């Protein structure tokens, strides 16, 4: 079942996010990680919020442990994000 993953990164800039995106080999508007269905990011008052939809929670958690955690640490993120999960009832894609 698809899952929404909301990650709140405190004291983090969009420039740091761009650095991690580049290290992952992704570009804005391009393809994302295998198992990831949707991704967007926004600046917040205290940092950034990343919202993803993944095919499963397990796929996200494996990717987070292997890639997100190490690369955000390299980019100087202050720590792991606060993560909230939500079951996705339905999602639509561009035709």
C-alpha positions as CSV (number, residue, x, y, z in Angstrom):
1,X,0.0,0.0,0.0
2,X,1.3,3.5,-0.9
3,X,2.4,5.7,2.0
4,X,2.9,9.4,2.3
5,X,6.0,10.4,4.1
6,X,6.3,14.0,5.5
7,X,9.8,14.9,6.6
8,X,10.4,18.1,8.7
9,X,14.1,19.1,8.6
10,X,14.8,21.9,11.2
11,X,17.5,24.5,10.6
12,X,18.0,23.3,7.0
13,X,18.2,25.4,3.9
14,X,17.0,24.8,0.3
15,X,20.6,25.1,-0.7
16,X,21.4,22.1,1.5
17,X,18.5,20.2,0.0
18,X,19.8,21.1,-3.5
19,X,23.2,19.7,-2.6
20,X,21.6,16.4,-1.4
21,X,19.5,16.2,-4.5
22,X,22.6,16.6,-6.7
23,X,24.5,13.9,-4.7
24,X,21.6,11.5,-5.3
25,X,21.9,12.2,-9.1
26,X,18.4,13.8,-9.3
27,X,17.4,17.0,-11.0
28,X,14.4,19.2,-10.4
29,X,11.4,17.9,-12.4
30,X,13.2,14.7,-13.2
31,X,12.8,11.1,-12.1
32,X,13.2,10.1,-8.5
33,X,14.1,7.1,-6.5
34,X,12.9,3.6,-7.4
35,X,9.7,3.0,-5.3
36,X,9.1,6.7,-4.9
37,X,5.9,7.9,-6.7
38,X,5.9,11.6,-5.9
39,X,8.2,14.2,-4.2
40,X,8.0,17.9,-3.4
41,X,9.8,20.3,-1.0
42,X,9.0,23.6,0.5
43,X,10.7,26.1,2.8
44,X,9.2,26.4,6.3
45,X,9.7,29.0,9.0
46,X,12.2,26.7,10.7
47,X,13.7,24.7,7.8
48,X,12.3,22.6,5.0
49,X,9.5,20.1,4.6
50,X,9.8,17.2,2.1
51,X,6.7,15.3,1.2
52,X,6.9,12.0,-0.7
53,X,4.6,9.2,-1.7
54,X,6.3,5.8,-1.8
55,X,5.0,2.4,-3.0
56,X,5.6,1.2,0.6
57,X,6.9,2.3,4.0
58,X,9.6,-0.4,3.8
59,X,10.9,1.0,0.5
60,X,11.1,4.5,2.0
61,X,12.8,3.3,5.2
62,X,15.4,1.3,3.3
63,X,16.2,4.3,1.0
64,X,16.3,6.7,4.0
65,X,18.8,4.5,5.8
66,X,21.0,3.9,2.7
67,X,20.9,7.3,1.0
68,X,18.9,10.1,2.7
69,X,20.5,9.8,6.2
70,X,24.2,9.6,5.0
71,X,23.8,12.3,2.4
72,X,21.9,14.8,4.6
73,X,24.7,14.4,7.2
74,X,27.3,15.1,4.6
75,X,25.4,18.3,3.6
76,X,25.4,19.5,7.2
77,X,21.7,18.8,8.1
78,X,21.5,19.2,11.9
79,X,19.9,15.7,12.5
80,X,17.3,13.3,11.2
81,X,13.9,14.8,10.3
82,X,10.7,14.5,12.2
83,X,8.8,11.9,10.1
84,X,5.0,11.5,9.8
85,X,3.4,8.7,7.8
86,X,0.0,8.5,6.3
87,X,-1.7,5.7,4.4
88,X,-2.5,6.8,0.9
89,X,-6.0,5.9,-0.2
90,X,-5.6,7.1,-3.8
91,X,-3.2,9.2,-5.9
92,X,-3.3,10.4,-9.5
93,X,-0.5,10.8,-12.0
94,X,-0.2,12.9,-15.2
95,X,-1.3,11.0,-18.3
